[in-house]
Amino acid sequence: MMMTTTIQVKTRARSDAIDITSMVRDAVKSSGLKDGICVVYVPHTTAGITINEGADPAVMQDILEALDRMVPWHGSYKHMEGNSPAHIKSTLVGASVTIIVQDERLMLGTWQKIFFCEFDGPRTRRAVISCTSTA
Ligand code: ZN
């Protein structure tokens, strides 16, 4: 069994982190998946996805600011479109996460949330959620 659905994510700034955990949880519930894996995939070249602490919003702010320091917006980049830092951050963060689903529940840790990461916003983006049964 495999169920795939696409969600929309509206980002609010050039760099942004949006907690999409509840949307992923809803998608898993709708899929009817009991035991298996949930892949959340971002089909964009200047965005990414990660799992990290959601209890203190300062954590994701710190991560976005650290990425800004590592890959400054202004620099000697070759890509003509002018958004190379966004492409580089997208590759650093990655395009997908995999979460184990057990007994209809995402096996996230107590403090973990799933964050859509924007690096060239604000824009309306997409994330693809695929639920596969392993039972
Ligand atoms: Zn580009």
py3Dmol code that shows the C-alpha trace and the ligand (Angstrom):
import py3Dmol

protein = """\
ATOM      1  CA  MET A   1       0.000   0.000   0.000  1.00  0.00           C
ATOM      2  CA  MET A   2       1.294   3.459  -0.894  1.00  0.00           C
ATOM      3  CA  MET A   3      -0.554   6.759  -0.646  1.00  0.00           C
ATOM      4  CA  THR A   4       0.858  10.022  -1.914  1.00  0.00           C
ATOM      5  CA  THR A   5      -0.493  13.480  -1.306  1.00  0.00           C
ATOM      6  CA  THR A   6       0.779  17.012  -1.902  1.00  0.00           C
ATOM      7  CA  ILE A   7       0.435  19.874   0.564  1.00  0.00           C
ATOM      8  CA  GLN A   8       0.909  23.591   0.012  1.00  0.00           C
ATOM      9  CA  VAL A   9       3.191  25.667   2.216  1.00  0.00           C
ATOM     10  CA  LYS A  10       3.182  29.476   2.215  1.00  0.00           C
ATOM     11  CA  THR A  11       6.525  30.872   3.323  1.00  0.00           C
ATOM     12  CA  ARG A  12       6.882  34.352   4.825  1.00  0.00           C
ATOM     13  CA  ALA A  13      10.449  35.531   4.210  1.00  0.00           C
ATOM     14  CA  ARG A  14      13.558  34.829   2.122  1.00  0.00           C
ATOM     15  CA  SER A  15      14.700  32.400   4.817  1.00  0.00           C
ATOM     16  CA  ASP A  16      11.956  30.747   6.798  1.00  0.00           C
ATOM     17  CA  ALA A  17      11.141  27.550   8.670  1.00  0.00           C
ATOM     18  CA  ILE A  18       7.516  26.407   8.756  1.00  0.00           C
ATOM     19  CA  ASP A  19       6.371  23.665  11.134  1.00  0.00           C
ATOM     20  CA  ILE A  20       4.404  21.238   8.940  1.00  0.00           C
ATOM     21  CA  THR A  21       4.173  18.431  11.536  1.00  0.00           C
ATOM     22  CA  SER A  22       0.381  18.674  11.933  1.00  0.00           C
ATOM     23  CA  MET A  23      -0.100  18.582   8.137  1.00  0.00           C
ATOM     24  CA  VAL A  24       2.090  15.477   7.879  1.00  0.00           C
ATOM     25  CA  ARG A  25       0.193  13.893  10.783  1.00  0.00           C
ATOM     26  CA  ASP A  26      -3.137  14.621   8.999  1.00  0.00           C
ATOM     27  CA  ALA A  27      -1.809  13.094   5.761  1.00  0.00           C
ATOM     28  CA  VAL A  28      -0.707   9.939   7.587  1.00  0.00           C
ATOM     29  CA  LYS A  29      -4.122   9.693   9.248  1.00  0.00           C
ATOM     30  CA  SER A  30      -5.929  10.115   5.899  1.00  0.00           C
ATOM     31  CA  SER A  31      -3.725   7.469   4.286  1.00  0.00           C
ATOM     32  CA  GLY A  32      -4.947   4.859   6.747  1.00  0.00           C
ATOM     33  CA  LEU A  33      -1.365   3.736   7.324  1.00  0.00           C
ATOM     34  CA  LYS A  34      -0.884   1.704  10.498  1.00  0.00           C
ATOM     35  CA  ASP A  35       2.743   0.542  10.345  1.00  0.00           C
ATOM     36  CA  GLY A  36       5.269   1.725   7.798  1.00  0.00           C
ATOM     37  CA  ILE A  37       7.210   4.737   6.691  1.00  0.00           C
ATOM     38  CA  CYS A  38       6.298   8.285   5.784  1.00  0.00           C
ATOM     39  CA  VAL A  39       8.543  10.178   3.391  1.00  0.00           C
ATOM     40  CA  VAL A  40       8.160  13.948   3.119  1.00  0.00           C
ATOM     41  CA  TYR A  41       9.788  15.219  -0.047  1.00  0.00           C
ATOM     42  CA  VAL A  42      10.365  18.802  -1.202  1.00  0.00           C
ATOM     43  CA  PRO A  43      10.346  19.155  -5.016  1.00  0.00           C
ATOM     44  CA  HIS A  44      12.233  22.474  -5.067  1.00  0.00           C
ATOM     45  CA  THR A  45      15.856  23.478  -5.683  1.00  0.00           C
ATOM     46  CA  THR A  46      15.893  26.422  -3.261  1.00  0.00           C
ATOM     47  CA  ALA A  47      14.011  24.908  -0.319  1.00  0.00           C
ATOM     48  CA  GLY A  48      14.580  21.930   1.953  1.00  0.00           C
ATOM     49  CA  ILE A  49      13.191  19.940   4.841  1.00  0.00           C
ATOM     50  CA  THR A  50      14.537  18.989   8.235  1.00  0.00           C
ATOM     51  CA  ILE A  51      13.528  17.602  11.620  1.00  0.00           C
ATOM     52  CA  ASN A  52      14.626  19.498  14.693  1.00  0.00           C
ATOM     53  CA  GLU A  53      13.410  21.062  17.925  1.00  0.00           C
ATOM     54  CA  GLY A  54      10.011  22.721  17.793  1.00  0.00           C
ATOM     55  CA  ALA A  55       9.529  23.556  21.490  1.00  0.00           C
ATOM     56  CA  ASP A  56      11.759  26.634  21.379  1.00  0.00           C
ATOM     57  CA  PRO A  57      11.345  28.566  18.087  1.00  0.00           C
ATOM     58  CA  ALA A  58      14.784  30.119  18.686  1.00  0.00           C
ATOM     59  CA  VAL A  59      16.392  26.819  17.637  1.00  0.00           C
ATOM     60  CA  MET A  60      15.205  27.065  14.031  1.00  0.00           C
ATOM     61  CA  GLN A  61      16.030  30.809  14.016  1.00  0.00           C
ATOM     62  CA  ASP A  62      19.570  29.931  15.122  1.00  0.00           C
ATOM     63  CA  ILE A  63      19.829  27.288  12.388  1.00  0.00           C
ATOM     64  CA  LEU A  64      18.645  29.711   9.695  1.00  0.00           C
ATOM     65  CA  GLU A  65      21.076  32.387  10.947  1.00  0.00           C
ATOM     66  CA  ALA A  66      23.963  29.891  11.056  1.00  0.00           C
ATOM     67  CA  LEU A  67      23.186  28.902   7.445  1.00  0.00           C
ATOM     68  CA  ASP A  68      23.212  32.621   6.535  1.00  0.00           C
ATOM     69  CA  ARG A  69      26.685  32.981   8.064  1.00  0.00           C
ATOM     70  CA  MET A  70      27.938  29.836   6.311  1.00  0.00           C
ATOM     71  CA  VAL A  71      26.467  30.844   2.943  1.00  0.00           C
ATOM     72  CA  PRO A  72      26.112  34.653   2.776  1.00  0.00           C
ATOM     73  CA  TRP A  73      23.652  36.062   0.223  1.00  0.00           C
ATOM     74  CA  HIS A  74      26.318  38.257  -1.351  1.00  0.00           C
ATOM     75  CA  GLY A  75      29.454  36.541  -2.600  1.00  0.00           C
ATOM     76  CA  SER A  76      31.260  35.406  -5.709  1.00  0.00           C
ATOM     77  CA  TYR A  77      28.749  32.953  -7.131  1.00  0.00           C
ATOM     78  CA  LYS A  78      28.536  31.895 -10.803  1.00  0.00           C
ATOM     79  CA  HIS A  79      24.826  31.037 -11.090  1.00  0.00           C
ATOM     80  CA  MET A  80      23.240  33.796 -13.223  1.00  0.00           C
ATOM     81  CA  GLU A  81      19.878  33.824 -11.463  1.00  0.00           C
ATOM     82  CA  GLY A  82      21.526  35.361  -8.389  1.00  0.00           C
ATOM     83  CA  ASN A  83      20.157  32.905  -5.833  1.00  0.00           C
ATOM     84  CA  SER A  84      23.085  30.498  -5.475  1.00  0.00           C
ATOM     85  CA  PRO A  85      23.059  30.714  -1.655  1.00  0.00           C
ATOM     86  CA  ALA A  86      19.483  29.353  -1.697  1.00  0.00           C
ATOM     87  CA  HIS A  87      20.560  26.410  -3.903  1.00  0.00           C
ATOM     88  CA  ILE A  88      23.544  25.678  -1.633  1.00  0.00           C
ATOM     89  CA  LYS A  89      21.408  25.770   1.533  1.00  0.00           C
ATOM     90  CA  SER A  90      18.864  23.479  -0.152  1.00  0.00           C
ATOM     91  CA  THR A  91      21.589  20.895  -0.715  1.00  0.00           C
ATOM     92  CA  LEU A  92      22.987  21.291   2.816  1.00  0.00           C
ATOM     93  CA  VAL A  93      19.568  20.757   4.413  1.00  0.00           C
ATOM     94  CA  GLY A  94      18.329  18.085   1.979  1.00  0.00           C
ATOM     95  CA  ALA A  95      15.153  17.405   0.015  1.00  0.00           C
ATOM     96  CA  SER A  96      13.486  14.718   2.114  1.00  0.00           C
ATOM     97  CA  VAL A  97      12.967  13.241   5.557  1.00  0.00           C
ATOM     98  CA  THR A  98      11.756   9.766   6.485  1.00  0.00           C
ATOM     99  CA  ILE A  99       9.691   9.136   9.599  1.00  0.00           C
ATOM    100  CA  ILE A 100       8.773   5.710  10.968  1.00  0.00           C
ATOM    101  CA  VAL A 101       5.048   5.215  11.579  1.00  0.00           C
ATOM    102  CA  GLN A 102       4.040   2.743  14.255  1.00  0.00           C
ATOM    103  CA  ASP A 103       0.446   2.035  15.215  1.00  0.00           C
ATOM    104  CA  GLU A 104      -0.733   5.094  13.192  1.00  0.00           C
ATOM    105  CA  ARG A 105       1.692   7.392  15.026  1.00  0.00           C
ATOM    106  CA  LEU A 106       4.699   9.303  13.719  1.00  0.00           C
ATOM    107  CA  MET A 107       7.662   8.134  15.819  1.00  0.00           C
ATOM    108  CA  LEU A 108       8.996  11.632  16.407  1.00  0.00           C
ATOM    109  CA  GLY A 109      10.907  12.412  19.591  1.00  0.00           C
ATOM    110  CA  THR A 110       9.330  14.583  22.279  1.00  0.00           C
ATOM    111  CA  TRP A 111      10.860  17.804  20.978  1.00  0.00           C
ATOM    112  CA  GLN A 112      11.015  16.981  17.275  1.00  0.00           C
ATOM    113  CA  LYS A 113       8.980  18.790  14.622  1.00  0.00           C
ATOM    114  CA  ILE A 114       9.136  18.631  10.836  1.00  0.00           C
ATOM    115  CA  PHE A 115      10.173  21.945   9.290  1.00  0.00           C
ATOM    116  CA  PHE A 116       9.777  23.064   5.696  1.00  0.00           C
ATOM    117  CA  CYS A 117      12.836  25.260   5.070  1.00  0.00           C
ATOM    118  CA  GLU A 118      12.565  28.188   2.667  1.00  0.00           C
ATOM    119  CA  PHE A 119      15.734  29.759   1.280  1.00  0.00           C
ATOM    120  CA  ASP A 120      14.415  31.968  -1.542  1.00  0.00           C
ATOM    121  CA  GLY A 121      11.007  33.156  -0.412  1.00  0.00           C
ATOM    122  CA  PRO A 122       8.462  34.286   0.258  1.00  0.00           C
ATOM    123  CA  ARG A 123       6.661  31.877  -2.053  1.00  0.00           C
ATOM    124  CA  THR A 124       3.939  29.276  -2.195  1.00  0.00           C
ATOM    125  CA  ARG A 125       5.677  25.907  -2.082  1.00  0.00           C
ATOM    126  CA  ARG A 126       4.787  22.221  -2.145  1.00  0.00           C
ATOM    127  CA  ALA A 127       5.761  19.171  -0.150  1.00  0.00           C
ATOM    128  CA  VAL A 128       4.930  15.625  -1.227  1.00  0.00           C
ATOM    129  CA  ILE A 129       3.977  13.133   1.495  1.00  0.00           C
ATOM    130  CA  SER A 130       4.193   9.452   0.702  1.00  0.00           C
ATOM    131  CA  CYS A 131       3.015   6.772   3.124  1.00  0.00           C
ATOM    132  CA  THR A 132       4.081   3.176   2.576  1.00  0.00           C
ATOM    133  CA  SER A 133       2.979   0.153   4.566  1.00  0.00           C
ATOM    134  CA  THR A 134       5.613  -2.317   5.670  1.00  0.00           C
ATOM    135  CA  ALA A 135       3.190  -4.658   7.418  1.00  0.00           C
TER     136      ALA A 135
END
"""
ligand_1 = """\
1
ZN
Zn 18.648 29.637 -9.235
"""
view = py3Dmol.view(width=600, height=400)
view.addModel(protein, "pdb")
view.setStyle({"model": 0}, {"cartoon": {"style": "trace"}})
view.addModel(ligand_1, "xyz")
view.setStyle({"model": 1}, {"stick": {}})
view.zoomTo()
view.show()
